[in-house]
Amino acid sequence: MFSKRLLLAAVAASSCLFPALANASTAVGNLAVTMTIASTCTVTTSGVLAFGSVGLLTTAVSATGSFGVTCTNTTPYNVGLNQGANGASVTTRQMKAASSAALVNYSIFSNVAATTNWGNTAGSWVAGVGTGASQTMNVYGVVPVQTTPAPDSYTDTVTITINY
């Protein structure tokens, strides 16, 4: 067992060895933590508008597709779709054949009734407000009645633009 005398001697010795600890003080300060979140938007999911396999184009063919848009919370945005790689304008889009110069006309709309052309010109953008999560944007396509070209695979690539 330690005696009181031995314990007091140990405490006195430690005070001599560590004099700064015997008279310790405390200082307090602050660390500022900051971050700025800038308005940002991205196309989060590239979509597909697939009309499937069809025969004669004697009746209109409809299809629905979608893509995702993610914008920071409360950020207002407008989404536009260009004329595509083969079209002359947003009202004259065309898919091109894989093995020839043949074309198939089609349109893209922002509503299921296929009455509002979706383009990237004044009045044809689709507006939204960001939530911070991906938001689904539906597209509605129509291949109108037209002279049926040769059998082949027909494709086009439409660029999605987000203004925010």
N, C-alpha and C positions, 0 to 999 in steps of 0.2 A: 504494500500500500504506500501511496505517496503521502508524505506528511505535508502539513500546511506550510511548514518552513521551506521544504523542497519546492513546492508549487510557487510560493512567493519569489523564491530565488530564480526560478525559470521565467516568470513573468518579468521580473526586473531585468534579467539578461536579455530577453527579447526586445525590451524597450530600448536598450542600449544598442542592440544590433540593428534595429529598424526604427530609427527615430522619426522618420517621415510618417510612418503608419501610426505612431502614437498621437500625432497631431493632424490626422487626415481630415481633408475638407472635400466638398463636392462642388463641381461646377456643372451647370446645366446649359444646354444650347438646343437649337432646333435644326432640323434637316427639312428643307423645302422639297417637296416632291411634286413635279408638274408634268403635264402632257397636254398637247393640243390635238384634237381630232378634227381633221379637215374634211370638208364635204368630198365624198368619193363615191363613184358608181362603177360597177363592173358588170359585164355579161357573165353570169355565173354558170349557165348551162347553154351550150350551143344546141339549137333545136333542129328538128327535121320536119319538113312538111312533105309527107309521102302520099302521092296520089294512087299508089299501087299499080297493079297490072290491069290495063284496060285494052279493049279492042278498038272498034270504030268510035270516033269522037262525034257521034251523032246526038248525044245528050251531054249536058254539062256534067263534069265530074268534080265533086267537092271533097275536101280533106281538111282536117284540123291538126295543127301542130302547136308547139309551144317552146319557149326558151325562158331562162331565168335572168332576172335583173336584181342585183343587190346594191343598194345605196345606203349611206349612213342615215341614221334615224332623223327624220324631219327634213331631209334634203329633197326639195322638189326637182323633178326631172321630166324630160321629154324623150321618147324613143322614136327613132325614125328607121325606116327600111329603105335601102337604095333600090335602084332599078334592076340590080343583079348583074351578073357578068355578061349576059347576052341581050338584055332588054335595052330599048331605046329610051324609055322613061318609066316612072313608077306606075303608069297606067298601061304600059306595053311591055310587060315582062315576058321573057321567053326562056324555055329550056332547050338546050342544044343536044343533038344526037351524039352518042359516043363515037360513031364511025362515019359520020357524014356532016354536012352543013345544015341538015334538016332541023327545023325549029317547031316547038309547040308553044302556043300562047297560053298564059295563065295570069291570074290576078291574085293579090293578097289583100285581105280586108281585116279590119280591127274589130268587126262585130260579126256575130253568127248569121245575121240576116244578109251578109255580103253586100251592104250598101255603103260602107265607109272605107274607101281605098286607103291602105296604110302605106304611106310613102315617107319621104324626107323633105318635102316641100311644105310651104306655109299651109296650115290648116289640116295637114294629114299626119302630124305627129300624134303619138298617144302619150298623155300626161299621167304622172303618178307622183307619189310622195314616199320616200324611203322609210323603211322600218328598221333597218339594220340587219334584216334577214332576207333571204332570197324570195323574190316575188315572181310568180308565174305570169308570163305574158302569153296569152293565147293568140294564135294566128289562124285565119280561116282562108283557105285557098279554093279557087275555082278555075278549072280548065273549061273554057267555053266551047260550044259547038264550033267545029272547024274542019277543014279538010284533013283527013288522017294521013300523016306522013308514014314512011316505011317503018316496019318494026325495028326497034332499037331501044337502048336505054337512054333516057333524056334527063339531063340534070342542069341545075343552075346554082349559083351561090349568091345569096343576098347578104349584104353587109348591114349589121345592126349598129346604129349609132345612138349613144346616150348623151344628151346635153343636160348639164346640171349646173 
